[in-house]
Amino acid sequence: MRIFAPSIMGRYFIHLAYNGANYHGWQTQRIATEVERTAPLQPGLPTVQQTLEKALSTLLRQPIAVVGCGRTDTGVHASDFYAHFDESSEFGIQSSELTFKLNNLLPPDIAIFDIFPVADNAHARFDAVARTYQYHVSDRRLPFRQGQYCRIYFKPDLDKMNEAAHVLMQYDDFTSFAKLHTQVKTNICHLTEAHWDTVGEEWVFTIRSNRFLRNMVRSVTGTLLDVGRGKLSLDGLREIIEKKDRCAAGVSMPACGLFLTKVEYPEGEV
């Protein structure tokens, strides 16, 4: 059992998971105006970050800001997610107690697995060395998987899509699969895993990299499915990648089938 030692200011990691169907993504965005820079993005769906910050602030009786390991889009799920926050208190608190209370306060589509102290300079986002995403599709109507997979209306050639995934790993510039007009400094990503598997009645695309671009996994998945339905050749895939033009790639798949499934840190950090 971990104990939060008394301190002026300590940093803590939260290990959690969430179903993203009811959220406007992870990150609480702000309206960039001179009048009010702290207002929520817009009425409608809340964000996971906003929901978590509100619950933590209520329990710890102080304003709590949470930094996530990534920025999942509206409707995207995470079965493995980390965030950090800084907290000051006069008394130590058992992590199991805070975890229990936080789970009771949060809605059932967010689950807290653990809360634990880390080094003051540990960072949930920047310290992560690899992330793994999975995208789920099926040509079947699956009533008990609604909101967690994307239905397609053809039977893809899995062997061809795995050949295409192998081609993908021969490159590191993924400009063709990046959302336009973002503020990233580079579109270079180092893939270490990319493959399709049959899992029950679904086909699952797994991709692992040191980093991902905005909307990258969903647009890569759509392009590989074009290969699987015979609409795109392997040479055509290479041409798309080498063009470095988002307009050349396939359609971006819906958010509902995408999961962040693993976030990795240097040994000993989590």
C-alpha positions in Angstrom: 0.0 0.0 0.0 1.5 3.3 -1.1 1.3 6.2 1.4 1.4 9.9 0.3 3.9 11.5 2.6 3.3 15.0 3.9 4.9 17.6 1.6 4.6 21.1 0.5 4.0 20.0 -3.1 4.1 16.5 -4.5 3.6 15.1 -7.9 1.4 12.0 -8.5 0.6 9.7 -11.4 -3.0 8.4 -12.0 -3.4 5.2 -13.9 -6.9 5.1 -15.4 -9.1 3.9 -18.3 -12.2 5.4 -19.9 -14.9 4.8 -22.5 -14.7 8.0 -24.7 -18.2 7.8 -26.1 -19.7 10.4 -23.8 -16.7 12.8 -23.9 -15.4 15.5 -26.2 -11.9 13.9 -26.1 -9.4 13.9 -23.2 -8.3 17.5 -23.2 -10.3 20.4 -21.9 -9.7 23.1 -24.5 -10.1 26.8 -23.9 -11.7 29.7 -25.8 -8.7 31.8 -26.8 -10.1 35.3 -26.2 -8.8 38.2 -24.2 -12.1 38.3 -22.2 -12.0 34.8 -20.9 -9.2 32.3 -21.4 -10.3 29.8 -18.9 -13.8 29.0 -20.2 -14.7 25.5 -21.5 -14.5 25.0 -25.2 -18.2 24.9 -25.9 -21.5 23.6 -24.5 -22.1 19.9 -25.0 -20.0 16.9 -24.2 -17.6 17.2 -21.3 -13.9 16.1 -21.6 -12.3 13.3 -19.5 -9.7 15.8 -18.2 -12.4 18.3 -17.1 -14.4 15.5 -15.3 -11.3 14.2 -13.6 -10.1 17.6 -12.5 -13.5 18.5 -11.0 -13.6 15.2 -9.0 -10.0 15.6 -7.7 -10.5 19.2 -6.8 -13.7 18.3 -4.8 -11.9 15.5 -2.9 -8.7 17.3 -2.2 -10.4 20.6 -1.5 -8.0 22.6 -3.7 -7.8 23.4 -7.5 -6.2 20.5 -9.2 -4.9 20.6 -12.8 -4.3 17.2 -14.5 -1.8 16.6 -17.4 -2.6 13.5 -19.6 -0.2 11.2 -21.4 -2.0 12.0 -24.7 -4.9 13.9 -26.3 -7.4 11.4 -27.5 -10.1 12.8 -29.8 -13.9 12.9 -29.3 -15.2 9.3 -28.9 -11.8 7.6 -28.7 -11.3 5.2 -25.8 -8.4 4.4 -23.6 -7.9 1.1 -21.7 -4.5 2.2 -20.5 -3.9 5.9 -19.7 -1.7 7.9 -17.3 -2.0 11.5 -16.0 -0.2 13.5 -13.4 -1.1 16.2 -11.0 0.5 18.3 -8.3 -1.0 18.4 -4.8 -0.1 20.0 -1.5 -1.6 18.8 1.8 -0.8 19.0 5.5 -1.5 15.3 6.0 -0.5 12.1 4.2 -3.2 10.1 2.5 -3.4 6.5 1.5 -3.5 6.1 -2.3 -6.0 3.3 -2.0 -8.3 5.6 -0.1 -8.1 8.3 -2.7 -8.5 5.8 -5.5 -11.6 4.4 -3.8 -13.2 7.8 -3.2 -12.4 9.0 -6.7 -14.0 6.0 -8.3 -17.1 6.6 -6.3 -17.3 10.2 -7.4 -16.5 9.7 -11.1 -19.1 8.4 -13.7 -18.9 4.7 -14.4 -17.3 5.2 -17.8 -14.0 6.3 -16.1 -12.1 3.9 -13.9 -9.1 4.7 -11.7 -6.7 1.8 -11.2 -4.0 3.5 -9.0 -2.6 6.8 -7.8 1.0 6.9 -6.7 3.7 9.5 -5.9 6.5 10.1 -8.5 9.5 12.3 -8.8 8.8 16.0 -9.0 10.0 16.3 -12.6 8.1 13.1 -13.8 5.8 14.0 -16.7 2.9 11.8 -17.9 3.2 13.0 -21.5 6.8 13.8 -22.2 8.3 10.9 -20.3 6.3 8.3 -22.3 8.6 6.3 -24.6 6.0 4.4 -26.6 2.2 4.2 -27.1 0.1 1.4 -28.6 -3.2 1.9 -30.3 -5.7 -0.6 -31.6 -8.5 -0.1 -34.1 -11.4 -2.6 -34.2 -13.6 -3.3 -37.3 -16.1 -6.0 -38.2 -18.4 -6.8 -41.1 -20.9 -8.2 -38.6 -23.6 -6.5 -36.6 -22.4 -6.8 -33.0 -25.0 -5.5 -30.6 -22.9 -5.9 -27.5 -19.9 -4.1 -29.0 -21.8 -1.0 -30.1 -19.7 2.1 -29.8 -16.4 0.1 -29.5 -15.9 -1.0 -33.1 -16.6 0.2 -36.7 -18.8 -1.8 -38.9 -17.5 -2.3 -42.5 -19.5 -3.8 -45.4 -16.9 -6.0 -47.0 -14.6 -8.8 -46.0 -11.0 -7.5 -46.2 -8.0 -9.4 -47.3 -6.0 -9.7 -44.0 -2.9 -10.9 -45.7 -2.8 -7.9 -48.0 -3.4 -5.6 -45.1 -0.5 -7.1 -43.2 1.7 -6.7 -46.2 0.7 -3.1 -46.3 1.4 -2.7 -42.6 4.9 -4.0 -43.2 5.3 -1.4 -45.9 4.2 1.2 -43.4 7.0 0.3 -41.1 9.6 1.0 -43.8 8.9 4.8 -43.4 9.1 7.4 -40.7 7.6 10.5 -42.2 3.8 10.2 -41.9 2.8 13.7 -43.2 0.2 12.0 -45.5 -1.7 10.7 -42.4 -1.5 13.8 -40.3 -4.3 16.2 -39.6 -3.8 19.5 -41.4 -2.9 22.8 -39.8 -1.6 21.4 -36.5 1.3 22.9 -34.6 3.6 19.9 -34.4 7.3 20.6 -35.3 7.9 17.3 -37.0 5.8 14.5 -38.6 8.5 11.9 -38.0 7.3 8.8 -36.0 9.3 5.6 -35.4 7.0 2.6 -35.7 8.0 -0.6 -33.9 4.8 -2.6 -34.5 2.0 -2.6 -37.1 -0.2 -5.7 -37.8 -3.7 -6.9 -38.3 -5.2 -9.9 -36.3 -8.5 -11.7 -36.2 -10.0 -11.4 -32.7 -13.4 -13.2 -32.4 -15.7 -11.6 -34.9 -13.5 -8.5 -35.4 -10.3 -7.6 -37.2 -8.0 -5.5 -35.0 -5.2 -3.3 -36.2 -2.4 -2.8 -33.7 0.2 0.0 -34.1 3.0 1.0 -31.7 5.3 4.0 -32.0 7.3 6.5 -30.0 4.7 9.1 -30.9 1.7 9.7 -33.1 0.3 12.6 -35.1 -3.2 14.0 -34.7 -5.7 11.6 -36.4 -2.8 9.4 -37.7 -4.1 6.0 -36.6 -7.5 6.5 -38.0 -6.3 7.7 -41.4 -3.7 4.9 -41.6 -6.4 2.4 -40.8 -8.7 3.7 -43.5 -5.9 3.6 -46.0 -4.9 0.0 -45.1 -8.6 -1.0 -45.4 -8.5 0.4 -49.0 -5.7 -2.2 -49.6 -7.8 -4.9 -48.0 -10.7 -4.2 -50.2 -8.6 -4.2 -53.4 -9.0 -0.4 -53.9 -5.3 0.3 -53.3 -2.1 -1.6 -54.2 1.1 -1.8 -52.2 2.8 0.5 -54.7 -0.1 2.9 -54.4 0.4 2.9 -50.6 4.1 3.7 -51.1 3.2 6.5 -53.4 0.7 8.0 -50.9 3.4 7.9 -48.1 6.0 9.5 -50.3 3.7 12.3 -51.5 3.5 13.6 -48.0 0.1 14.9 -48.8 -2.9 14.2 -46.5 -5.3 14.5 -49.4 -3.7 11.5 -51.0 -4.4 9.1 -48.1 -7.6 7.2 -47.4 -10.6 8.3 -45.4 -10.2 8.8 -41.6 -12.1 6.1 -39.8 -14.7 6.9 -37.1 -13.5 7.4 -33.5 -15.6 4.7 -32.0 -13.2 1.8 -33.0 -10.0 3.4 -31.7 -8.4 2.5 -28.3 -5.2 3.6 -26.7 -4.2 0.3 -25.2 -0.7 0.8 -23.8 1.5 3.7 -22.6 5.1 2.8 -21.8 7.6 4.7 -19.6 11.3 4.2 -18.7 11.8 1.3 -16.3 11.0 2.2 -12.7 9.0 5.3 -13.4 5.5 3.6 -13.1 
